[in-house]
């Protein structure tokens, strides 16, 4: 039986998580695909019920919604790992992936299911992300685009080497996505890790 894995596809916003995740999910056998953005309609309802303007960069979102979205998507992932070899979560995890205590607890929880953690980090030039965010024209990006310099100061585009484990070559995988050519070459290397 293949090693069960929770695959987290992550990066700062607009680096190409959804595109890569869906492409991987199509190419890999025995996988469940989960996208944290699926929870956005529920989050919008929380804003509405609380009488708050919809702003995913607000203090209200940080306090009342953000962490719960991550908790729910991971609970769904752990449930799915009971039945399938691979579960992929498409989400930024911007703070979590650099928090060693968080990662240790996540790995401990995974080990109870006989599973390991794989993080696929997308390496993309920040200016490419800026243009992609403009092009996708989503209301979740309004504040970010209007306060670009402030927003960029809150992000970390460096590769999270703290994730890498010497005894697991699949602990941290990199996908380069600043150009279509780089993405194609990276995908060819990446998919080999998940092939039979």
C-alpha positions in Angstrom: 0.0 0.0 0.0 1.2 3.5 -0.8 2.3 5.9 1.9 -0.7 8.0 2.8 0.0 11.7 2.5 -1.6 15.0 3.2 -0.4 17.2 0.4 -0.6 20.9 1.1 -0.2 23.1 -2.0 0.8 26.5 -0.7 2.3 29.9 -1.5 1.3 33.5 -1.1 -2.0 34.4 -3.0 -2.0 34.5 -6.8 1.1 32.3 -7.2 -0.9 29.6 -8.9 -2.1 27.3 -6.2 -5.5 26.4 -7.7 -4.1 25.8 -11.2 -1.4 23.5 -10.0 -3.6 21.7 -7.4 -6.3 20.9 -10.0 -3.7 19.8 -12.5 -2.1 17.5 -9.9 -5.4 16.2 -8.7 -6.3 15.2 -12.3 -2.9 13.5 -12.8 -2.6 11.6 -9.5 -4.6 8.4 -8.8 -6.5 7.9 -5.5 -6.6 11.5 -4.4 -9.2 13.7 -2.8 -8.9 17.4 -3.7 -10.0 20.1 -1.2 -9.9 23.9 -1.8 -10.2 26.2 1.2 -11.8 28.8 -1.1 -14.9 26.5 -1.1 -15.6 27.8 2.4 -15.8 31.4 1.2 -19.6 31.5 0.9 -19.9 30.4 4.5 -17.4 33.1 5.5 -19.3 35.7 3.5 -22.4 34.8 5.5 -20.6 35.3 8.8 -19.6 38.8 7.6 -23.3 39.5 6.7 -24.8 38.1 9.9 -22.3 40.1 12.0 -23.0 43.3 10.0 -19.4 43.6 8.9 -18.2 44.7 5.5 -16.7 41.8 3.4 -13.0 42.2 3.8 -10.7 39.2 4.2 -7.9 41.4 5.3 -9.9 42.9 8.2 -9.4 42.5 12.0 -12.8 40.8 12.1 -11.8 38.2 9.6 -8.5 37.5 11.5 -10.3 37.1 14.8 -13.5 35.4 13.9 -13.0 33.5 10.6 -9.5 32.8 9.4 -8.3 30.1 11.7 -11.7 28.3 11.7 -11.4 28.0 7.9 -8.1 26.2 8.3 -9.4 24.0 11.1 -12.4 22.9 9.0 -10.5 22.2 5.8 -8.0 20.1 7.8 -10.8 18.2 9.6 -12.2 17.4 6.2 -8.7 16.3 5.0 -8.2 14.0 8.0 -11.6 12.4 7.5 -10.8 11.8 3.8 -7.4 10.3 4.7 -9.2 7.4 6.4 -10.5 6.3 2.9 -7.9 7.5 0.4 -4.1 7.4 -0.1 -3.7 11.1 -0.9 -5.6 14.2 0.2 -4.6 17.5 -1.3 -5.5 20.9 0.3 -5.1 24.0 -1.7 -4.7 26.9 0.8 -2.1 29.6 1.6 -1.2 28.4 5.2 1.0 31.6 5.2 1.7 31.5 8.9 1.3 27.9 9.7 4.0 26.6 7.3 6.7 28.6 9.1 5.5 27.6 12.6 7.5 24.6 13.6 5.2 23.8 16.6 2.2 23.8 14.3 3.9 21.5 11.9 5.0 19.1 14.6 1.4 18.8 15.8 0.2 18.4 12.3 2.7 15.6 11.7 1.8 13.9 15.0 -1.9 13.9 14.0 -1.0 12.5 10.6 1.1 9.7 12.1 -2.0 8.5 13.9 -3.4 7.7 10.5 -0.2 6.3 9.1 0.2 9.4 6.9 3.0 11.9 6.2 3.0 15.6 5.2 4.0 16.8 1.8 4.2 20.6 1.2 4.3 21.8 -2.4 5.6 25.3 -2.3 5.0 27.5 -5.4 7.9 29.8 -6.2 6.6 32.8 -8.2 7.9 36.3 -8.7 5.9 38.8 -6.7 5.2 41.0 -9.7 3.8 38.0 -11.6 1.5 37.5 -8.7 0.4 41.1 -8.7 -0.6 40.9 -12.4 -2.4 37.6 -11.9 -4.4 39.1 -9.0 -5.3 42.1 -11.3 -6.3 39.7 -14.0 -8.5 37.4 -11.9 -10.5 40.4 -10.7 -11.8 38.8 -7.5 -13.6 40.7 -4.7 -11.4 38.9 -2.2 -8.4 40.8 -3.6 -9.9 44.3 -3.5 -8.2 45.5 -0.3 -4.9 43.8 -1.3 -4.7 45.6 -4.6 -5.7 48.9 -3.1 -3.0 48.6 -0.4 -0.5 46.7 -2.4 2.7 47.9 -0.7 1.2 47.3 2.8 -0.1 43.9 1.7 3.3 42.9 0.2 5.1 43.8 3.4 2.9 41.2 5.2 4.0 38.3 2.9 7.0 36.0 2.8 8.0 34.7 -0.6 11.1 32.8 0.6 11.1 29.0 0.4 10.0 27.6 3.9 13.1 25.3 4.3 12.0 24.6 7.9 9.5 22.1 6.4 12.1 20.0 4.8 12.8 16.7 6.6 16.1 14.9 5.8 14.5 11.4 6.0 11.6 12.3 3.7 12.4 13.6 0.2 8.7 14.4 -0.3 8.4 16.6 2.7 9.0 19.8 0.7 8.6 19.9 -3.1 9.1 23.0 -5.2 7.1 24.2 -8.2 8.5 27.2 -10.2 5.7 29.2 -11.7 6.8 32.6 -12.9 6.5 31.5 -16.6 4.6 28.8 -18.5 7.9 27.2 -19.5 9.1 27.0 -15.9 5.7 25.6 -14.8 5.7 22.9 -17.4 9.3 21.8 -16.5 8.5 21.8 -12.8 5.3 19.9 -13.2 7.1 17.1 -15.1 9.5 16.7 -12.1 6.8 17.0 -9.5 4.4 14.4 -10.8 7.1 11.7 -10.7 6.9 11.7 -6.9 3.3 10.6 -7.1 3.4 8.0 -9.8 3.3 4.3 -9.2 
